[in-house]
Structures are given as C-alpha cells and as structure tokens.
C-alpha cells in the first residue's frame, strides 16, 4: 500500500518504472505518467501498463498508461 493514502499502480505491479516520455527534450528515460488510486481500491487493480509502440511514438511524445480495474 502506498503512503499518503494512494497506491501507484504501475510501480506496485512491476516494481520499477518504464519510459513513458520520449520527447526531444527528454534527457533521461523516465516515466512521468502514472495512475494513482486510493489504498482502498488497490486490491481492484488488475493491470497497469505503458503503451509503447511505433504508432504511439509517431503520434505522441507520451505513452498512454492503461489501467485495468475490477469495478464489479
């Protein structure tokens, strides 16, 4: 569970960050796009991934972060 009442979904699942920003001004490979949910919803997170492919990189300098939640 995260501190401050929030759960960082990607880090919690993968144990690391991945590059989600690749703009020309980026000097480091870092993840600056995240999903946070409340700790109460942490158990509902099924997956969280950064979309990084040729199409995304052609149209944007940020990879979308996709969160799958169990809301049932």
CHARMM-style PDB file with segment names, atoms N, HN, CA, C and O in Angstrom:
ATOM      1  N   UNK     1       0.831  -1.183   0.000  1.00  0.00      PROA
ATOM      2  CA  UNK     1       0.000   0.000   0.000  1.00  0.00      PROA
ATOM      3  C   UNK     1       0.874   1.245   0.000  1.00  0.00      PROA
ATOM      4  O   UNK     1       1.967   1.254   0.567  1.00  0.00      PROA
ATOM      5  N   UNK     2       0.396   2.257  -0.621  1.00  0.00      PROA
ATOM      6  HN  UNK     2      -0.492   2.250  -1.082  1.00  0.00      PROA
ATOM      7  CA  UNK     2       1.173   3.479  -0.726  1.00  0.00      PROA
ATOM      8  C   UNK     2       1.016   4.388   0.476  1.00  0.00      PROA
ATOM      9  O   UNK     2       0.038   4.313   1.219  1.00  0.00      PROA
ATOM     10  N   UNK     3       1.986   5.231   0.640  1.00  0.00      PROA
ATOM     11  HN  UNK     3       2.780   5.292   0.036  1.00  0.00      PROA
ATOM     12  CA  UNK     3       1.941   6.220   1.708  1.00  0.00      PROA
ATOM     13  C   UNK     3       1.057   7.375   1.262  1.00  0.00      PROA
ATOM     14  O   UNK     3       0.873   7.604   0.066  1.00  0.00      PROA
ATOM     15  N   UNK     4       0.519   8.092   2.220  1.00  0.00      PROA
ATOM     16  HN  UNK     4       0.669   7.906   3.191  1.00  0.00      PROA
ATOM     17  CA  UNK     4      -0.306   9.245   1.894  1.00  0.00      PROA
ATOM     18  C   UNK     4      -1.686   8.882   1.393  1.00  0.00      PROA
ATOM     19  O   UNK     4      -2.411   9.743   0.896  1.00  0.00      PROA
ATOM     20  N   UNK     5      -2.061   7.616   1.515  1.00  0.00      PROA
ATOM     21  HN  UNK     5      -1.471   6.916   1.919  1.00  0.00      PROA
ATOM     22  CA  UNK     5      -3.397   7.210   1.111  1.00  0.00      PROA
ATOM     23  C   UNK     5      -3.548   6.821  -0.346  1.00  0.00      PROA
ATOM     24  O   UNK     5      -4.656   6.518  -0.789  1.00  0.00      PROA
ATOM     25  N   UNK     6      -2.440   6.822  -1.114  1.00  0.00      PROA
ATOM     26  HN  UNK     6      -1.540   7.068  -0.754  1.00  0.00      PROA
ATOM     27  CA  UNK     6      -2.524   6.487  -2.532  1.00  0.00      PROA
ATOM     28  C   UNK     6      -1.600   5.340  -2.902  1.00  0.00      PROA
ATOM     29  O   UNK     6      -0.559   5.130  -2.279  1.00  0.00      PROA
ATOM     30  N   UNK     7      -1.999   4.608  -3.923  1.00  0.00      PROA
ATOM     31  HN  UNK     7      -2.844   4.779  -4.429  1.00  0.00      PROA
ATOM     32  CA  UNK     7      -1.316   3.428  -4.429  1.00  0.00      PROA
ATOM     33  C   UNK     7      -0.901   3.723  -5.868  1.00  0.00      PROA
ATOM     34  O   UNK     7      -1.750   4.022  -6.707  1.00  0.00      PROA
ATOM     35  N   UNK     8       0.390   3.642  -6.158  1.00  0.00      PROA
ATOM     36  HN  UNK     8       1.080   3.399  -5.476  1.00  0.00      PROA
ATOM     37  CA  UNK     8       0.894   3.889  -7.509  1.00  0.00      PROA
ATOM     38  C   UNK     8       0.871   2.562  -8.250  1.00  0.00      PROA
ATOM     39  O   UNK     8       1.708   1.693  -8.007  1.00  0.00      PROA
ATOM     40  N   UNK     9      -0.075   2.410  -9.142  1.00  0.00      PROA
ATOM     41  HN  UNK     9      -0.755   3.117  -9.340  1.00  0.00      PROA
ATOM     42  CA  UNK     9      -0.391   1.111  -9.735  1.00  0.00      PROA
ATOM     43  C   UNK     9       0.768   0.478 -10.508  1.00  0.00      PROA
ATOM     44  O   UNK     9       1.070  -0.695 -10.293  1.00  0.00      PROA
ATOM     45  N   UNK    10       1.413   1.210 -11.387  1.00  0.00      PROA
ATOM     46  HN  UNK    10       1.168   2.164 -11.562  1.00  0.00      PROA
ATOM     47  CA  UNK    10       2.464   0.595 -12.205  1.00  0.00      PROA
ATOM     48  C   UNK    10       3.622   0.115 -11.342  1.00  0.00      PROA
ATOM     49  O   UNK    10       4.073  -1.021 -11.489  1.00  0.00      PROA
ATOM     50  N   UNK    11       4.102   0.954 -10.454  1.00  0.00      PROA
ATOM     51  HN  UNK    11       3.736   1.877 -10.334  1.00  0.00      PROA
ATOM     52  CA  UNK    11       5.237   0.585  -9.593  1.00  0.00      PROA
ATOM     53  C   UNK    11       4.880  -0.631  -8.739  1.00  0.00      PROA
ATOM     54  O   UNK    11       5.686  -1.551  -8.594  1.00  0.00      PROA
ATOM     55  N   UNK    12       3.682  -0.633  -8.179  1.00  0.00      PROA
ATOM     56  HN  UNK    12       3.028   0.115  -8.296  1.00  0.00      PROA
ATOM     57  CA  UNK    12       3.275  -1.725  -7.292  1.00  0.00      PROA
ATOM     58  C   UNK    12       3.247  -3.066  -8.031  1.00  0.00      PROA
ATOM     59  O   UNK    12       3.594  -4.096  -7.454  1.00  0.00      PROA
ATOM     60  N   UNK    13       2.843  -3.061  -9.282  1.00  0.00      PROA
ATOM     61  HN  UNK    13       2.560  -2.224  -9.752  1.00  0.00      PROA
ATOM     62  CA  UNK    13       2.749  -4.307 -10.052  1.00  0.00      PROA
ATOM     63  C   UNK    13       4.109  -4.742 -10.601  1.00  0.00      PROA
ATOM     64  O   UNK    13       4.470  -5.916 -10.515  1.00  0.00      PROA
ATOM     65  N   UNK    14       4.863  -3.792 -11.165  1.00  0.00      PROA
ATOM     66  HN  UNK    14       4.570  -2.839 -11.235  1.00  0.00      PROA
ATOM     67  CA  UNK    14       6.089  -4.128 -11.887  1.00  0.00      PROA
ATOM     68  C   UNK    14       7.369  -3.937 -11.071  1.00  0.00      PROA
ATOM     69  O   UNK    14       8.424  -4.451 -11.443  1.00  0.00      PROA
ATOM     70  N   UNK    15       7.281  -3.202  -9.966  1.00  0.00      PROA
ATOM     71  HN  UNK    15       6.424  -2.784  -9.664  1.00  0.00      PROA
ATOM     72  CA  UNK    15       8.456  -2.986  -9.126  1.00  0.00      PROA
ATOM     73  C   UNK    15       9.487  -2.049  -9.721  1.00  0.00      PROA
ATOM     74  O   UNK    15      10.610  -1.955  -9.227  1.00  0.00      PROA
ATOM     75  N   UNK    16       9.107  -1.359 -10.781  1.00  0.00      PROA
ATOM     76  HN  UNK    16       8.195  -1.435 -11.183  1.00  0.00      PROA
ATOM     77  CA  UNK    16      10.006  -0.398 -11.428  1.00  0.00      PROA
ATOM     78  C   UNK    16       9.191   0.498 -12.350  1.00  0.00      PROA
ATOM     79  O   UNK    16       8.037   0.216 -12.672  1.00  0.00      PROA
ATOM     80  N   UNK    17       9.821   1.569 -12.756  1.00  0.00      PROA
ATOM     81  HN  UNK    17      10.758   1.799 -12.495  1.00  0.00      PROA
ATOM     82  CA  UNK    17       9.203   2.445 -13.739  1.00  0.00      PROA
ATOM     83  C   UNK    17       9.731   2.075 -15.118  1.00  0.00      PROA
ATOM     84  O   UNK    17      10.797   1.472 -15.247  1.00  0.00      PROA
ATOM     85  N   UNK    18       8.974   2.444 -16.143  1.00  0.00      PROA
ATOM     86  HN  UNK    18       8.108   2.933 -16.038  1.00  0.00      PROA
ATOM     87  CA  UNK    18       9.417   2.275 -17.523  1.00  0.00      PROA
ATOM     88  C   UNK    18       9.250   3.618 -18.224  1.00  0.00      PROA
ATOM     89  O   UNK    18       8.494   4.475 -17.765  1.00  0.00      PROA
ATOM     90  N   UNK    19       9.932   3.792 -19.301  1.00  0.00      PROA
ATOM     91  HN  UNK    19      10.546   3.097 -19.674  1.00  0.00      PROA
ATOM     92  CA  UNK    19       9.864   5.065 -20.012  1.00  0.00      PROA
ATOM     93  C   UNK    19       8.458   5.298 -20.553  1.00  0.00      PROA
ATOM     94  O   UNK    19       7.891   4.434 -21.222  1.00  0.00      PROA
ATOM     95  N   UNK    20       7.899   6.471 -20.259  1.00  0.00      PROA
ATOM     96  HN  UNK    20       8.360   7.173 -19.716  1.00  0.00      PROA
ATOM     97  CA  UNK    20       6.604   6.848 -20.817  1.00  0.00      PROA
ATOM     98  C   UNK    20       6.670   8.202 -21.506  1.00  0.00      PROA
ATOM     99  O   UNK    20       5.667   8.680 -22.036  1.00  0.00      PROA
ATOM    100  N   UNK    21       7.836   8.817 -21.502  1.00  0.00      PROA
ATOM    101  HN  UNK    21       8.651   8.429 -21.072  1.00  0.00      PROA
ATOM    102  CA  UNK    21       8.019  10.113 -22.149  1.00  0.00      PROA
ATOM    103  C   UNK    21       9.281  10.061 -22.977  1.00  0.00      PROA
ATOM    104  O   UNK    21      10.345   9.706 -22.470  1.00  0.00      PROA
ATOM    105  N   UNK    22       9.176  10.410 -24.246  1.00  0.00      PROA
ATOM    106  HN  UNK    22       8.312  10.698 -24.659  1.00  0.00      PROA
ATOM    107  CA  UNK    22      10.335  10.353 -25.128  1.00  0.00      PROA
ATOM    108  C   UNK    22      10.406  11.580 -26.018  1.00  0.00      PROA
ATOM    109  O   UNK    22      10.893  11.511 -27.147  1.00  0.00      PROA
ATOM    110  N   UNK    23       9.928  12.686 -25.516  1.00  0.00      PROA
ATOM    111  HN  UNK    23       9.533  12.742 -24.599  1.00  0.00      PROA
ATOM    112  CA  UNK    23      10.016  13.933 -26.275  1.00  0.00      PROA
ATOM    113  C   UNK    23      11.459  14.312 -26.541  1.00  0.00      PROA
ATOM    114  O   UNK    23      12.369  13.847 -25.855  1.00  0.00      PROA
ATOM    115  N   UNK    24      11.666  15.158 -27.538  1.00  0.00      PROA
ATOM    116  HN  UNK    24      10.927  15.536 -28.095  1.00  0.00      PROA
ATOM    117  CA  UNK    24      13.030  15.535 -27.931  1.00  0.00      PROA
ATOM    118  C   UNK    24      13.798  16.209 -26.807  1.00  0.00      PROA
ATOM    119  O   UNK    24      15.028  16.167 -26.787  1.00  0.00      PROA
ATOM    120  N   UNK    25      13.088  16.830 -25.871  1.00  0.00      PROA
ATOM    121  HN  UNK    25      12.088  16.864 -25.888  1.00  0.00      PROA
ATOM    122  CA  UNK    25      13.745  17.491 -24.747  1.00  0.00      PROA
ATOM    123  C   UNK    25      14.077  16.537 -23.595  1.00  0.00      PROA
ATOM    124  O   UNK    25      14.705  16.944 -22.618  1.00  0.00      PROA
ATOM    125  N   UNK    26      13.661  15.276 -23.705  1.00  0.00      PROA
ATOM    126  HN  UNK    26      13.150  14.946 -24.499  1.00  0.00      PROA
ATOM    127  CA  UNK    26      13.931  14.299 -22.647  1.00  0.00      PROA
ATOM    128  C   UNK    26      15.410  13.933 -22.644  1.00  0.00      PROA
ATOM    129  O   UNK    26      15.952  13.471 -23.649  1.00  0.00      PROA
ATOM    130  N   UNK    27      16.045  14.144 -21.515  1.00  0.00      PROA
ATOM    131  HN  UNK    27      15.605  14.519 -20.699  1.00  0.00      PROA
ATOM    132  CA  UNK    27      17.463  13.804 -21.389  1.00  0.00      PROA
ATOM    133  C   UNK    27      17.660  12.431 -20.756  1.00  0.00      PROA
ATOM    134  O   UNK    27      18.701  11.800 -20.941  1.00  0.00      PROA
ATOM    135  N   UNK    28      16.669  11.975 -20.019  1.00  0.00      PROA
ATOM    136  HN  UNK    28      15.823  12.488 -19.869  1.00  0.00      PROA
ATOM    137  CA  UNK    28      16.720  10.681 -19.349  1.00  0.00      PROA
ATOM    138  C   UNK    28      15.503   9.863 -19.760  1.00  0.00      PROA
ATOM    139  O   UNK    28      14.476  10.418 -20.151  1.00  0.00      PROA
ATOM    140  N   UNK    29      15.622   8.562 -19.671  1.00  0.00      PROA
ATOM    141  HN  UNK    29      16.457   8.112 -19.354  1.00  0.00      PROA
ATOM    142  CA  UNK    29      14.474   7.686 -19.912  1.00  0.00      PROA
ATOM    143  C   UNK    29      13.722   7.574 -18.598  1.00  0.00      PROA
ATOM    144  O   UNK    29      14.157   6.871 -17.687  1.00  0.00      PROA
ATOM    145  N   UNK    30      12.608   8.258 -18.500  1.00  0.00      PROA
ATOM    146  HN  UNK    30      12.255   8.830 -19.241  1.00  0.00      PROA
ATOM    147  CA  UNK    30      11.864   8.212 -17.246  1.00  0.00      PROA
ATOM    148  C   UNK    30      10.366   8.101 -17.496  1.00  0.00      PROA
ATOM    149  O   UNK    30       9.866   8.388 -18.584  1.00  0.00      PROA
ATOM    150  N   UNK    31       9.685   7.682 -16.465  1.00  0.00      PROA
ATOM    151  HN  UNK    31      10.091   7.449 -15.581  1.00  0.00      PROA
ATOM    152  CA  UNK    31       8.237   7.562 -16.509  1.00  0.00      PROA
ATOM    153  C   UNK    31       7.659   8.776 -15.793  1.00  0.00      PROA
ATOM    154  O   UNK    31       7.825   8.933 -14.584  1.00  0.00      PROA
ATOM    155  N   UNK    32       6.984   9.625 -16.544  1.00  0.00      PROA
ATOM    156  HN  UNK    32       6.849   9.497 -17.527  1.00  0.00      PROA
ATOM    157  CA  UNK    32       6.351  10.767 -15.897  1.00  0.00      PROA
ATOM    158  C   UNK    32       4.831  10.708 -15.987  1.00  0.00      PROA
ATOM    159  O   UNK    32       4.146  11.680 -15.666  1.00  0.00      PROA
ATOM    160  N   UNK    33       4.313   9.583 -16.417  1.00  0.00      PROA
ATOM    161  HN  UNK    33       4.869   8.794 -16.677  1.00  0.00      PROA
ATOM    162  CA  UNK    33       2.867   9.367 -16.491  1.00  0.00      PROA
ATOM    163  C   UNK    33       2.523   8.207 -15.563  1.00  0.00      PROA
ATOM    164  O   UNK    33       3.125   7.137 -15.650  1.00  0.00      PROA
ATOM    165  N   UNK    34       1.564   8.419 -14.685  1.00  0.00      PROA
ATOM    166  HN  UNK    34       1.075   9.289 -14.614  1.00  0.00      PROA
ATOM    167  CA  UNK    34       1.255   7.444 -13.638  1.00  0.00      PROA
ATOM    168  C   UNK    34      -0.243   7.357 -13.390  1.00  0.00      PROA
ATOM    169  O   UNK    34      -1.002   8.258 -13.749  1.00  0.00      PROA
ATOM    170  N   UNK    35      -0.652   6.268 -12.775  1.00  0.00      PROA
ATOM    171  HN  UNK    35      -0.036   5.536 -12.484  1.00  0.00      PROA
ATOM    172  CA  UNK    35      -2.006   6.122 -12.246  1.00  0.00      PROA
ATOM    173  C   UNK    35      -1.912   5.909 -10.744  1.00  0.00      PROA
ATOM    174  O   UNK    35      -1.188   5.033 -10.272  1.00  0.00      PROA
ATOM    175  N   UNK    36      -2.639   6.707 -10.016  1.00  0.00      PROA
ATOM    176  HN  UNK    36      -3.227   7.419 -10.400  1.00  0.00      PROA
ATOM    177  CA  UNK    36      -2.751   6.552  -8.572  1.00  0.00      PROA
ATOM    178  C   UNK    36      -4.204   6.256  -8.246  1.00  0.00      PROA
ATOM    179  O   UNK    36      -5.110   6.888  -8.789  1.00  0.00      PROA
ATOM    180  N   UNK    37      -4.424   5.302  -7.367  1.00  0.00      PROA
ATOM    181  HN  UNK    37      -3.688   4.789  -6.926  1.00  0.00      PROA
ATOM    182  CA  UNK    37      -5.761   5.028  -6.842  1.00  0.00      PROA
ATOM    183  C   UNK    37      -5.649   5.063  -5.321  1.00  0.00      PROA
ATOM    184  O   UNK    37      -4.552   4.983  -4.768  1.00  0.00      PROA
ATOM    185  N   UNK    38      -6.768   5.181  -4.667  1.00  0.00      PROA
ATOM    186  HN  UNK    38      -7.659   5.245  -5.116  1.00  0.00      PROA
ATOM    187  CA  UNK    38      -6.727   5.157  -3.202  1.00  0.00      PROA
ATOM    188  C   UNK    38      -6.298   3.777  -2.735  1.00  0.00      PROA
ATOM    189  O   UNK    38      -6.475   2.789  -3.449  1.00  0.00      PROA
ATOM    190  N   UNK    39      -5.738   3.712  -1.545  1.00  0.00      PROA
ATOM    191  HN  UNK    39      -5.594   4.515  -0.966  1.00  0.00      PROA
ATOM    192  CA  UNK    39      -5.342   2.420  -0.988  1.00  0.00      PROA
ATOM    193  C   UNK    39      -6.531   1.477  -0.894  1.00  0.00      PROA
ATOM    194  O   UNK    39      -6.370   0.263  -1.020  1.00  0.00      PROA
ATOM    195  N   UNK    40      -7.716   2.020  -0.674  1.00  0.00      PROA
ATOM    196  HN  UNK    40      -7.847   3.006  -0.571  1.00  0.00      PROA
ATOM    197  CA  UNK    40      -8.918   1.194  -0.584  1.00  0.00      PROA
ATOM    198  C   UNK    40      -9.211   0.480  -1.909  1.00  0.00      PROA
ATOM    199  O   UNK    40      -9.820  -0.590  -1.912  1.00  0.00      PROA
ATOM    200  N   UNK    41      -8.785   1.060  -3.022  1.00  0.00      PROA
ATOM    201  HN  UNK    41      -8.290   1.929  -3.019  1.00  0.00      PROA
ATOM    202  CA  UNK    41      -9.021   0.469  -4.342  1.00  0.00      PROA
ATOM    203  C   UNK    41      -7.830  -0.343  -4.850  1.00  0.00      PROA
ATOM    204  O   UNK    41      -7.920  -0.942  -5.922  1.00  0.00      PROA
ATOM    205  N   UNK    42      -6.740  -0.381  -4.127  1.00  0.00      PROA
ATOM    206  HN  UNK    42      -6.668   0.105  -3.256  1.00  0.00      PROA
ATOM    207  CA  UNK    42      -5.528  -1.061  -4.591  1.00  0.00      PROA
ATOM    208  C   UNK    42      -5.785  -2.524  -4.960  1.00  0.00      PROA
ATOM    209  O   UNK    42      -5.237  -3.015  -5.947  1.00  0.00      PROA
ATOM    210  N   UNK    43      -6.592  -3.205  -4.199  1.00  0.00      PROA
ATOM    211  HN  UNK    43      -7.038  -2.805  -3.398  1.00  0.00      PROA
ATOM    212  CA  UNK    43      -6.851  -4.624  -4.486  1.00  0.00      PROA
ATOM    213  C   UNK    43      -7.670  -4.818  -5.759  1.00  0.00      PROA
ATOM    214  O   UNK    43      -7.780  -5.938  -6.256  1.00  0.00      PROA
ATOM    215  N   UNK    44      -8.240  -3.751  -6.287  1.00  0.00      PROA
ATOM    216  HN  UNK    44      -8.151  -2.840  -5.883  1.00  0.00      PROA
ATOM    217  CA  UNK    44      -9.031  -3.831  -7.515  1.00  0.00      PROA
ATOM    218  C   UNK    44      -8.202  -3.655  -8.782  1.00  0.00      PROA
ATOM    219  O   UNK    44      -8.709  -3.858  -9.885  1.00  0.00      PROA
ATOM    220  N   UNK    45      -6.940  -3.282  -8.637  1.00  0.00      PROA
ATOM    221  HN  UNK    45      -6.528  -3.117  -7.741  1.00  0.00      PROA
ATOM    222  CA  UNK    45      -6.081  -3.073  -9.803  1.00  0.00      PROA
ATOM    223  C   UNK    45      -5.695  -4.428 -10.384  1.00  0.00      PROA
ATOM    224  O   UNK    45      -5.075  -5.249  -9.709  1.00  0.00      PROA
ATOM    225  N   UNK    46      -6.067  -4.654 -11.638  1.00  0.00      PROA
ATOM    226  HN  UNK    46      -6.571  -3.987 -12.186  1.00  0.00      PROA
ATOM    227  CA  UNK    46      -5.733  -5.907 -12.321  1.00  0.00      PROA
ATOM    228  C   UNK    46      -4.425  -5.788 -13.098  1.00  0.00      PROA
ATOM    229  O   UNK    46      -3.599  -6.701 -13.089  1.00  0.00      PROA
ATOM    230  N   UNK    47      -4.249  -4.659 -13.766  1.00  0.00      PROA
ATOM    231  HN  UNK    47      -4.920  -3.917 -13.773  1.00  0.00      PROA
ATOM    232  CA  UNK    47      -3.018  -4.429 -14.516  1.00  0.00      PROA
ATOM    233  C   UNK    47      -2.822  -2.941 -14.747  1.00  0.00      PROA
ATOM    234  O   UNK    47      -3.759  -2.148 -14.652  1.00  0.00      PROA
ATOM    235  N   UNK    48      -1.596  -2.588 -15.048  1.00  0.00      PROA
ATOM    236  HN  UNK    48      -0.835  -3.232 -15.124  1.00  0.00      PROA
ATOM    237  CA  UNK    48      -1.258  -1.203 -15.359  1.00  0.00      PROA
ATOM    238  C   UNK    48      -0.012  -1.239 -16.237  1.00  0.00      PROA
ATOM    239  O   UNK    48       1.039  -1.720 -15.813  1.00  0.00      PROA
ATOM    240  N   UNK    49      -0.133  -0.728 -17.465  1.00  0.00      PROA
ATOM    241  HN  UNK    49      -0.987  -0.337 -17.809  1.00  0.00      PROA
ATOM    242  CA  UNK    49       0.969  -0.806 -18.418  1.00  0.00      PROA
ATOM    243  C   UNK    49       1.088   0.470 -19.242  1.00  0.00      PROA
ATOM    244  O   UNK    49       0.097   1.151 -19.508  1.00  0.00      PROA
ATOM    245  N   UNK    50       2.302   0.775 -19.634  1.00  0.00      PROA
ATOM    246  HN  UNK    50       3.106   0.222 -19.418  1.00  0.00      PROA
ATOM    247  CA  UNK    50       2.570   1.884 -20.542  1.00  0.00      PROA
ATOM    248  C   UNK    50       2.555   1.329 -21.961  1.00  0.00      PROA
ATOM    249  O   UNK    50       3.236   0.346 -22.254  1.00  0.00      PROA
ATOM    250  N   UNK    51       1.781   1.957 -22.837  1.00  0.00      PROA
ATOM    251  HN  UNK    51       1.228   2.756 -22.598  1.00  0.00      PROA
ATOM    252  CA  UNK    51       1.744   1.541 -24.239  1.00  0.00      PROA
ATOM    253  C   UNK    51       2.913   2.219 -24.953  1.00  0.00      PROA
ATOM    254  O   UNK    51       2.988   3.446 -25.025  1.00  0.00      PROA
ATOM    255  N   UNK    52       3.801   1.417 -25.464  1.00  0.00      PROA
ATOM    256  HN  UNK    52       3.741   0.420 -25.405  1.00  0.00      PROA
ATOM    257  CA  UNK    52       4.987   1.921 -26.154  1.00  0.00      PROA
ATOM    258  C   UNK    52       5.163   1.114 -27.427  1.00  0.00      PROA
ATOM    259  O   UNK    52       5.651  -0.016 -27.398  1.00  0.00      PROA
ATOM    260  N   UNK    53       4.766   1.698 -28.533  1.00  0.00      PROA
ATOM    261  HN  UNK    53       4.370   2.616 -28.557  1.00  0.00      PROA
ATOM    262  CA  UNK    53       4.941   1.029 -29.815  1.00  0.00      PROA
ATOM    263  C   UNK    53       5.175   2.081 -30.897  1.00  0.00      PROA
ATOM    264  O   UNK    53       5.146   3.281 -30.624  1.00  0.00      PROA
ATOM    265  N   UNK    54       5.402   1.631 -32.101  1.00  0.00      PROA
ATOM    266  HN  UNK    54       5.425   0.656 -32.322  1.00  0.00      PROA
ATOM    267  CA  UNK    54       5.731   2.527 -33.211  1.00  0.00      PROA
ATOM    268  C   UNK    54       4.638   3.561 -33.464  1.00  0.00      PROA
ATOM    269  O   UNK    54       4.939   4.735 -33.684  1.00  0.00      PROA
ATOM    270  N   UNK    55       3.400   3.147 -33.437  1.00  0.00      PROA
ATOM    271  HN  UNK    55       3.156   2.194 -33.259  1.00  0.00      PROA
ATOM    272  CA  UNK    55       2.294   4.076 -33.693  1.00  0.00      PROA
ATOM    273  C   UNK    55       2.229   5.156 -32.613  1.00  0.00      PROA
ATOM    274  O   UNK    55       2.113   6.339 -32.930  1.00  0.00      PROA
ATOM    275  N   UNK    56       2.301   4.768 -31.371  1.00  0.00      PROA
ATOM    276  HN  UNK    56       2.395   3.806 -31.113  1.00  0.00      PROA
ATOM    277  CA  UNK    56       2.250   5.735 -30.270  1.00  0.00      PROA
ATOM    278  C   UNK    56       3.408   6.720 -30.379  1.00  0.00      PROA
ATOM    279  O   UNK    56       3.211   7.927 -30.240  1.00  0.00      PROA
ATOM    280  N   UNK    57       4.593   6.220 -30.624  1.00  0.00      PROA
ATOM    281  HN  UNK    57       4.753   5.239 -30.737  1.00  0.00      PROA
ATOM    282  CA  UNK    57       5.761   7.104 -30.711  1.00  0.00      PROA
ATOM    283  C   UNK    57       5.676   8.051 -31.906  1.00  0.00      PROA
ATOM    284  O   UNK    57       6.258   9.135 -31.876  1.00  0.00      PROA
ATOM    285  N   UNK    58       4.966   7.659 -32.944  1.00  0.00      PROA
ATOM    286  HN  UNK    58       4.493   6.779 -32.968  1.00  0.00      PROA
ATOM    287  CA  UNK    58       4.815   8.521 -34.114  1.00  0.00      PROA
ATOM    288  C   UNK    58       3.846   9.665 -33.838  1.00  0.00      PROA
ATOM    289  O   UNK    58       4.020  10.757 -34.379  1.00  0.00      PROA
ATOM    290  N   UNK    59       2.839   9.442 -33.017  1.00  0.00      PROA
ATOM    291  HN  UNK    59       2.697   8.555 -32.577  1.00  0.00      PROA
ATOM    292  CA  UNK    59       1.797  10.464 -32.823  1.00  0.00      PROA
ATOM    293  C   UNK    59       1.899  11.235 -31.512  1.00  0.00      PROA
ATOM    294  O   UNK    59       1.202  12.235 -31.340  1.00  0.00      PROA
ATOM    295  N   UNK    60       2.748  10.797 -30.581  1.00  0.00      PROA
ATOM    296  HN  UNK    60       3.314   9.985 -30.721  1.00  0.00      PROA
ATOM    297  CA  UNK    60       2.824  11.465 -29.290  1.00  0.00      PROA
ATOM    298  C   UNK    60       4.202  11.302 -28.667  1.00  0.00      PROA
ATOM    299  O   UNK    60       4.947  10.379 -28.997  1.00  0.00      PROA
ATOM    300  N   UNK    61       4.523  12.218 -27.761  1.00  0.00      PROA
ATOM    301  HN  UNK    61       3.918  12.967 -27.494  1.00  0.00      PROA
ATOM    302  CA  UNK    61       5.775  12.069 -27.017  1.00  0.00      PROA
ATOM    303  C   UNK    61       5.546  11.449 -25.643  1.00  0.00      PROA
ATOM    304  O   UNK    61       6.465  11.379 -24.827  1.00  0.00      PROA
ATOM    305  N   UNK    62       4.319  11.002 -25.392  1.00  0.00      PROA
ATOM    306  HN  UNK    62       3.573  11.059 -26.055  1.00  0.00      PROA
ATOM    307  CA  UNK    62       3.969  10.307 -24.151  1.00  0.00      PROA
ATOM    308  C   UNK    62       3.286   8.996 -24.499  1.00  0.00      PROA
ATOM    309  O   UNK    62       2.449   8.936 -25.400  1.00  0.00      PROA
ATOM    310  N   UNK    63       3.654   7.951 -23.776  1.00  0.00      PROA
ATOM    311  HN  UNK    63       4.334   8.000 -23.045  1.00  0.00      PROA
ATOM    312  CA  UNK    63       2.958   6.684 -23.922  1.00  0.00      PROA
ATOM    313  C   UNK    63       1.774   6.657 -22.970  1.00  0.00      PROA
ATOM    314  O   UNK    63       1.928   6.947 -21.784  1.00  0.00      PROA
ATOM    315  N   UNK    64       0.603   6.315 -23.468  1.00  0.00      PROA
ATOM    316  HN  UNK    64       0.478   6.079 -24.432  1.00  0.00      PROA
ATOM    317  CA  UNK    64      -0.546   6.233 -22.576  1.00  0.00      PROA
ATOM    318  C   UNK    64      -0.347   5.144 -21.515  1.00  0.00      PROA
ATOM    319  O   UNK    64       0.231   4.093 -21.792  1.00  0.00      PROA
ATOM    320  N   UNK    65      -0.820   5.403 -20.330  1.00  0.00      PROA
ATOM    321  HN  UNK    65      -1.290   6.257 -20.104  1.00  0.00      PROA
ATOM    322  CA  UNK    65      -0.804   4.420 -19.266  1.00  0.00      PROA
ATOM    323  C   UNK    65      -2.207   3.845 -19.186  1.00  0.00      PROA
ATOM    324  O   UNK    65      -3.183   4.578 -19.025  1.00  0.00      PROA
ATOM    325  N   UNK    66      -2.298   2.531 -19.300  1.00  0.00      PROA
ATOM    326  HN  UNK    66      -1.505   1.936 -19.431  1.00  0.00      PROA
ATOM    327  CA  UNK    66      -3.595   1.856 -19.315  1.00  0.00      PROA
ATOM    328  C   UNK    66      -3.772   1.116 -18.000  1.00  0.00      PROA
ATOM    329  O   UNK    66      -2.957   0.274 -17.624  1.00  0.00      PROA
ATOM    330  N   UNK    67      -4.843   1.445 -17.319  1.00  0.00      PROA
ATOM    331  HN  UNK    67      -5.506   2.129 -17.624  1.00  0.00      PROA
ATOM    332  CA  UNK    67      -5.165   0.836 -16.025  1.00  0.00      PROA
ATOM    333  C   UNK    67      -6.400  -0.027 -16.179  1.00  0.00      PROA
ATOM    334  O   UNK    67      -7.416   0.422 -16.709  1.00  0.00      PROA
ATOM    335  N   UNK    68      -6.316  -1.259 -15.719  1.00  0.00      PROA
ATOM    336  HN  UNK    68      -5.490  -1.623 -15.288  1.00  0.00      PROA
ATOM    337  CA  UNK    68      -7.470  -2.168 -15.719  1.00  0.00      PROA
ATOM    338  C   UNK    68      -7.887  -2.369 -14.267  1.00  0.00      PROA
ATOM    339  O   UNK    68      -7.124  -2.886 -13.450  1.00  0.00      PROA
ATOM    340  N   UNK    69      -9.123  -1.945 -13.962  1.00  0.00      PROA
ATOM    341  HN  UNK    69      -9.742  -1.526 -14.625  1.00  0.00      PROA
ATOM    342  CA  UNK    69      -9.663  -2.053 -12.612  1.00  0.00      PROA
ATOM    343  C   UNK    69     -10.845  -3.003 -12.566  1.00  0.00      PROA
ATOM    344  O   UNK    69     -11.649  -3.050 -13.497  1.00  0.00      PROA
ATOM    345  N   UNK    70     -10.949  -3.747 -11.499  1.00  0.00      PROA
ATOM    346  HN  UNK    70     -10.296  -3.708 -10.743  1.00  0.00      PROA
ATOM    347  CA  UNK    70     -12.127  -4.561 -11.222  1.00  0.00      PROA
ATOM    348  C   UNK    70     -13.114  -3.671 -10.490  1.00  0.00      PROA
ATOM    349  O   UNK    70     -12.934  -3.380  -9.308  1.00  0.00      PROA
ATOM    350  N   UNK    71     -14.152  -3.239 -11.183  1.00  0.00      PROA
ATOM    351  HN  UNK    71     -14.298  -3.475 -12.143  1.00  0.00      PROA
ATOM    352  CA  UNK    71     -15.132  -2.338 -10.550  1.00  0.00      PROA
ATOM    353  C   UNK    71     -16.451  -3.057 -10.260  1.00  0.00      PROA
ATOM    354  O   UNK    71     -17.433  -2.435  -9.854  1.00  0.00      PROA
ATOM    355  N   UNK    72     -16.456  -4.368 -10.472  1.00  0.00      PROA
ATOM    356  HN  UNK    72     -15.658  -4.873 -10.801  1.00  0.00      PROA
ATOM    357  CA  UNK    72     -17.674  -5.145 -10.249  1.00  0.00      PROA
ATOM    358  C   UNK    72     -17.934  -5.461  -8.803  1.00  0.00      PROA
ATOM    359  OT1 UNK    72     -18.929  -6.111  -8.483  1.00  0.00      PROA
TER     360      UNK     72
END
